[in-house]
Amino acid sequence: MTTLTNLLVIAAVLVLVVRRQMRVQRLDSERRFWILPLILGALALRDPQIIDHRHAVLSGGLLAAGLVAVLAMGSVWGWTVRLWRAADGSVMLKGTKATVAAWIGMLAIRLGLYGIGGALHVHQSGSSLMLGMAVLLLVRSLVVNWRARALEPTPPTALLH
């Protein structure tokens, strides 16, 4: 895929995910939350230019730093989402202001890494962004699902009302 295509896919996924996160929604723990990250990761890893072969060590280091950052930010993002049990016992979720702040922080970190790469004359493929998005979405989903399992069950009396 071309860099422009990668950036368009990333932008579309970003808009979709952020829009969905700011609305109240039911958490479907049976949903295949790993499918989108798997698709994005597979598309990213198919790109032979994900590493700048002229600067392989620097490029690999920047990619690794970006992945560590998204691991951390995915965890932070998963903890910023508000979770609660509805009267019917289902788990509901909604992003908060802290969720928006986590997204802004993640974008700042990614821009910083791209700035460092640019200053070092390391070519950075859009596929590294796509791989980062895949890791970010997967980690966030794992954290949210783990937190949802730890919620107190709905008391039987609440179901009668």
C-alpha positions in Angstrom: 0.0 0.0 0.0 1.2 3.5 -0.7 1.9 6.0 2.1 -1.2 8.0 1.2 -3.4 4.9 1.3 -1.9 4.0 4.7 -2.5 7.5 6.1 -6.1 7.5 4.8 -6.8 4.1 6.4 -5.3 5.3 9.7 -7.3 8.6 9.6 -10.5 6.7 8.9 -9.9 4.2 11.7 -8.9 7.1 14.1 -12.1 9.1 13.3 -14.3 5.9 13.6 -12.7 4.9 16.9 -12.7 8.3 18.6 -16.3 9.0 17.5 -17.4 5.6 18.9 -15.5 6.1 22.1 -17.2 9.3 23.0 -20.7 7.8 22.8 -22.3 5.5 25.4 -22.2 2.0 24.1 -22.7 -1.5 25.3 -19.5 -3.5 25.7 -19.9 -6.8 23.7 -17.3 -9.0 25.4 -18.0 -11.7 22.9 -17.2 -9.4 20.0 -14.1 -10.2 18.1 -12.2 -7.0 19.3 -8.9 -8.4 17.9 -10.0 -8.5 14.2 -9.4 -4.9 13.3 -6.0 -4.8 15.0 -5.1 -8.0 13.3 -6.0 -6.7 9.9 -4.2 -3.4 10.5 -1.1 -5.2 11.8 -1.1 -7.6 8.8 -1.3 -4.8 6.3 1.5 -2.9 8.1 3.8 -5.8 8.3 3.5 -6.6 4.6 5.3 -3.3 3.8 9.0 -3.9 3.1 9.6 -0.2 3.8 8.4 -0.4 7.4 12.2 -0.2 8.3 14.5 2.2 6.5 17.2 -0.2 5.4 19.8 2.6 5.0 19.3 3.4 8.7 18.1 0.0 10.0 19.2 0.4 13.6 17.8 3.9 14.0 14.6 3.0 12.1 14.2 -0.1 14.2 14.8 1.9 17.3 12.2 4.5 16.4 9.7 1.7 15.5 10.3 0.0 18.8 10.0 3.3 20.8 6.7 4.0 19.0 5.4 0.5 19.8 6.4 0.9 23.5 4.7 4.2 23.6 1.5 2.8 22.1 1.6 -0.1 24.6 1.7 2.4 27.4 -0.9 4.7 25.8 -3.2 1.9 25.0 -3.2 0.9 28.7 -3.8 4.5 29.7 -6.6 4.8 27.2 -8.2 1.6 28.5 -8.2 3.0 32.0 -9.7 6.4 31.0 -12.9 4.8 29.7 -15.8 4.9 32.1 -17.4 1.5 32.7 -20.6 0.7 34.5 -23.3 -2.0 34.7 -26.7 -1.1 33.2 -29.9 -2.2 35.0 -30.1 -5.3 32.6 -26.6 -6.4 33.8 -24.8 -5.4 30.6 -21.6 -3.4 30.7 -21.7 0.1 29.3 -18.8 2.3 28.4 -18.1 5.9 27.4 -14.9 7.9 26.8 -14.1 10.7 29.1 -12.1 14.0 28.9 -9.2 11.9 30.1 -9.7 9.7 27.0 -9.4 12.8 24.8 -6.3 13.8 26.7 -4.8 10.3 26.2 -5.4 10.6 22.4 -3.8 14.1 22.3 -0.8 12.7 24.3 -0.4 9.8 21.9 -0.5 12.1 18.9 2.1 14.3 20.5 4.4 11.3 21.2 4.0 10.1 17.6 4.7 13.5 16.2 7.8 13.8 18.4 9.1 10.4 17.2 8.5 11.5 13.6 10.3 14.7 14.3 13.3 12.8 15.7 13.3 10.5 12.7 13.1 13.4 10.3 16.0 15.2 12.1 18.1 11.9 11.8 17.1 11.6 8.1 15.3 8.3 8.7 12.5 7.4 6.3 9.4 6.5 8.3 6.7 4.5 6.6 3.0 5.1 7.1 3.0 1.4 7.9 4.7 2.0 11.2 1.7 4.2 12.1 -0.7 1.5 11.1 1.2 -1.1 13.2 1.1 1.3 16.1 -2.7 1.8 15.7 -3.1 -2.0 15.6 -1.2 -2.4 18.9 -3.0 0.6 20.5 -6.5 -0.8 19.7 -5.6 -4.3 20.8 -4.1 -3.1 24.2 -7.0 -0.8 24.8 -9.5 -3.5 24.1 -7.7 -6.0 26.4 -7.6 -3.5 29.2 -11.3 -2.5 28.9 -12.4 -6.2 28.7 -10.3 -7.0 31.7 -11.7 -4.1 33.7 -15.3 -5.1 32.6 -14.8 -8.6 34.0 -13.8 -7.1 37.4 -17.1 -5.0 37.7 -19.4 -6.0 40.4 -22.4 -8.1 39.1 -25.7 -6.3 39.0 -27.7 -7.1 42.2 -30.8 -9.2 41.4 -33.0 -6.5 43.0 -31.8 -3.9 40.4 -33.0 -6.2 37.6 -36.6 -6.2 39.0 -37.0 -2.4 38.6 
